[in-house]
Amino acid sequence: MSHILLITSSPRGADSLSSRFANEIAAGLKASTGGNLTVRDLAASPPPHITPAYIQGRITAPAERTVEQVEAVRIAQVLVDELHAADVLVLGSGMINFGPSSQLKAWFDHVTWPGVTFNYGDAGPRGLLIGKKVYLVTAAGGRFAEGVWAAFDFQTNYLLHLLGFIGLTEVELIRIEGTVLGPDALKAAITNTETTIAALLTNPM
Ligand SMILES: Cc1cc2nc3c(=O)[nH]c(=O)nc-3n(C[C@H](O)[C@H](O)[C@H](O)COP(=O)(O)O)c2cc1C
């Protein structure tokens, strides 16, 4: 039985397509595998921005941490524990100013943790979260998968890099593109994504 972690991060609430389709994938995987589902909505409950207490706290021995440092590290530990417990991560992200939302960036700032989710060896950095499958659902108002705008996709490329950096290299990418390019483009984006997800769920993981 697999454990699925669903993380959504768009600040657009019920209008969010990345959240809608990430939810759909997680529900489909849960139904087909009989797995457990943990849900973390980063827009509803954003992690704080990281602080000196967090940065110092994570390199300070637990017994020597200040009260502030204990709390800052605790927040990161909860998020990392959720990742460790998961076999499958379904991650939804909506483009905000060419990158992921600041809520999702704050989550990565907590889970990208030297000695815990990655370390540096003789061969360079090594991700420690291995053997997990990721479904990454990215939505964007424009189209970035190819063409001249591809160079300005600081969402999908960045997220793939960050995931890989902590060891999450087995990624199925679902792109929802052109969501603000008019009603026809929006309709096509939704139909294409529904088709992609239906195909994915017929042969999951
Ligand atoms: C504050 C804000 C900033 C945005 N910035 C961009 C952008 O830089 N490029 C783009 O193509 N779309 C941009 N959009 C459009 C969103 O990427 C689009 O609505 C997308 O569907 C959001 O993902 P979601 O549907 O999961 O919320 C922006 C939307 C908002 C609300």
PDBQT file of the ligand as one rigid body, heavy atoms in Angstrom, charges set to zero:
ROOT
HETATM    1  C1  LIG A 301      -0.398  37.349  -9.133  1.00  0.00    +0.000 C 
HETATM    2  C2  LIG A 301      -0.344  36.545 -10.402  1.00  0.00    +0.000 A 
HETATM    3  C3  LIG A 301       0.826  36.522 -11.144  1.00  0.00    +0.000 A 
HETATM    4  C4  LIG A 301       0.875  35.792 -12.326  1.00  0.00    +0.000 A 
HETATM    5  N1  LIG A 301       2.043  35.777 -13.047  1.00  0.00    +0.000 NA
HETATM    6  C5  LIG A 301       2.089  35.090 -14.226  1.00  0.00    +0.000 A 
HETATM    7  C6  LIG A 301       3.287  35.080 -15.010  1.00  0.00    +0.000 A 
HETATM    8  O1  LIG A 301       4.310  35.642 -14.653  1.00  0.00    +0.000 OA
HETATM    9  N2  LIG A 301       3.268  34.402 -16.178  1.00  0.00    +0.000 N 
HETATM   10  C7  LIG A 301       2.169  33.716 -16.610  1.00  0.00    +0.000 A 
HETATM   11  O2  LIG A 301       2.223  33.101 -17.677  1.00  0.00    +0.000 OA
HETATM   12  N3  LIG A 301       1.034  33.694 -15.871  1.00  0.00    +0.000 NA
HETATM   13  C8  LIG A 301       0.969  34.375 -14.705  1.00  0.00    +0.000 A 
HETATM   14  N4  LIG A 301      -0.182  34.368 -13.947  1.00  0.00    +0.000 N 
HETATM   15  C9  LIG A 301      -1.311  33.533 -14.406  1.00  0.00    +0.000 C 
HETATM   16  C10 LIG A 301      -1.266  32.189 -13.690  1.00  0.00    +0.000 C 
HETATM   17  O3  LIG A 301      -0.032  31.527 -13.920  1.00  0.00    +0.000 OA
HETATM   18  C11 LIG A 301      -2.413  31.315 -14.154  1.00  0.00    +0.000 C 
HETATM   19  O4  LIG A 301      -3.629  31.884 -13.686  1.00  0.00    +0.000 OA
HETATM   20  C12 LIG A 301      -2.294  29.890 -13.676  1.00  0.00    +0.000 C 
HETATM   21  O5  LIG A 301      -3.427  29.171 -14.122  1.00  0.00    +0.000 OA
HETATM   22  C13 LIG A 301      -2.119  29.835 -12.165  1.00  0.00    +0.000 C 
HETATM   23  O6  LIG A 301      -2.107  28.510 -11.689  1.00  0.00    +0.000 OA
HETATM   24  P1  LIG A 301      -3.394  27.946 -10.937  1.00  0.00    +0.000 P 
HETATM   25  O7  LIG A 301      -4.489  27.819 -11.982  1.00  0.00    +0.000 OA
HETATM   26  O8  LIG A 301      -2.960  26.649 -10.394  1.00  0.00    +0.000 OA
HETATM   27  O9  LIG A 301      -3.758  28.924  -9.871  1.00  0.00    +0.000 OA
HETATM   28  C14 LIG A 301      -0.253  35.066 -12.766  1.00  0.00    +0.000 A 
HETATM   29  C15 LIG A 301      -1.413  35.060 -11.973  1.00  0.00    +0.000 A 
HETATM   30  C16 LIG A 301      -1.467  35.782 -10.810  1.00  0.00    +0.000 A 
HETATM   31  C17 LIG A 301      -2.716  35.754  -9.980  1.00  0.00    +0.000 C 
ENDROOT
TORSDOF 0
